[in-house]
Amino acid sequence: MPARLSRLALAALMATSPAVAQQAPSGGDAFVTLGTMGGPVPSRDRAQPANALTHDGRVYLVDVGDGTVQQMARAGIALPTVKAVFLSHLHVDHTGGLSAVLGLRNQTNINDPLTIYGPPGTRELVAGMVASMQPAARVGYGIPGKPWTPPAQTVDVIELTDGESITVDGMTVTAAQNTHYDFAPGSVDVRNYKSLSLRFDLPGRSIVYTGDTGPSAAVEKLAQGADLLVSEMIDMDGTLATVARNSPNMPAPARQQLEQHLSTHHLTPNAVGRLAASAGV
């Protein structure tokens, strides 16, 4: 296993201190955090969850929350270098920037199809985004007879499921269903709705991205011996205070559901430490 420059990266889901996009390296493999602020309330200081995995001169986006394209510009990542997108799950704070990625590719005549990998439901999500792009594509730049490329021709979707491994440009990507949702085992819901953690095995380096998850034996197994673990982390008190300020009139049942979600479907700092220790990272 190669020397480990960084064993554990905490992508702080609900952190409060300002952060800007990392600068993408000029060469080699790297995992660049573009946005580290999860929902449900936007932050003035942080973009929502998004990352860029660079490998062999190519860029792969790993989640695409709101603000992704601006953070890419700040990090020096050009849109044409993006070869694929990986979605951990379909909550809007992890997908809200995808429409801009797709629309700006179309507007700037990047016609090589962009493959989007994600859990069940990704095809439906992307179809809605493609439909929203149709009016602008037909208008183009307003030059008669010169529409942009039909948006459906610029994107492909591959849905992933628990335990699946695929090969993409010389790296192996493995998905593991985590505990961001807690639908009953064997239910229709658990079959139709999945939140995935992802492992990227590159030549000489392995990177695990938890996405959003609660404590999970499957994620511990996925992360065994990884060179870099990029984990979510929640500040429960800070998050609940932010929600209260943003939505002071939230009905009690809705608040209770949110508190249940935040407390059981995310990782506290201690839980992140236990995950890293168990995985040997």
C-alpha positions, 0 to 999 in steps of 0.5 A: 500500500502506498504512503498515505498522505492523508488517511482521513478527510472529514467533509463536514456536512453541517460545519459552520466555518467558511471554506472554499474549493480546493485547487485541483492539482495539475496532474496525478490522482486527487480528490478535490472537495468542492462543496462541504455543506449539506442541507436542508438550509443553504449556507452563505459560506459553503457550497453544497456537497460536491467533489471532483476525483481527478485521474489520468487527466480526467475529472469525475464529479462525485455528487453535484450539489448547488454551486458545483460549477462555480466551485469548479471554476474556483478550483480551476476545473474546466467543464469539458474535462468532466467525463462522468458523474457519480451520485451517492443518493438523490437528495437535492443538496447532492444533485441540485448542481447537476442541471447547471452541469448538463445545461452549460455543457449543452450551451457550450457545445460539449457533445460527448455524452456524459455518463451519470452513475447513481442509485435507482431513480437516477434515470428518472431524475436526469430525464426531468433535467433533460426535459427542462433543457429542451426549450433553451436547446431549441432556441439555441443562440437565437439564430434561425435553424441553429438549435443546440444538440438535442439534450437527450443525446448528451447524457447517458445514465447507468443505475447502480445497486448494492454490491455492484462493481464497475470499471471506468477508465481503468479504475474500479468503482464499488457501491455499498448501500448505506444507512441514510435511509432505514426502510424495512429489509425486503420492502418495495421502498428499500428496493426502489430507494438506495443511498450508496457509499462509493469506493474508487480503486485507482492504480496505486490508491483507493478512495472511499466516499461515504456520502450521507450515511448513519453508522453502517457495517457495510460502509466499514467493510467498503472502507477496509484498508482504503488510502483515503476516507472522505466522510460526512459529519454532522453538527446536530446542535448547530444544524437544528439551530440553523433549521429553527432560525430558517423555519421558525414555524415548521409544524411539530410533526415535520420537525420531529421527522427531521430530527429523526433523520438527522440523528439516525441517518448521519454520522457524529464526529465520534461515529466518524472516528469509530468508522475510521478505526474499524476500517483501519484507515 
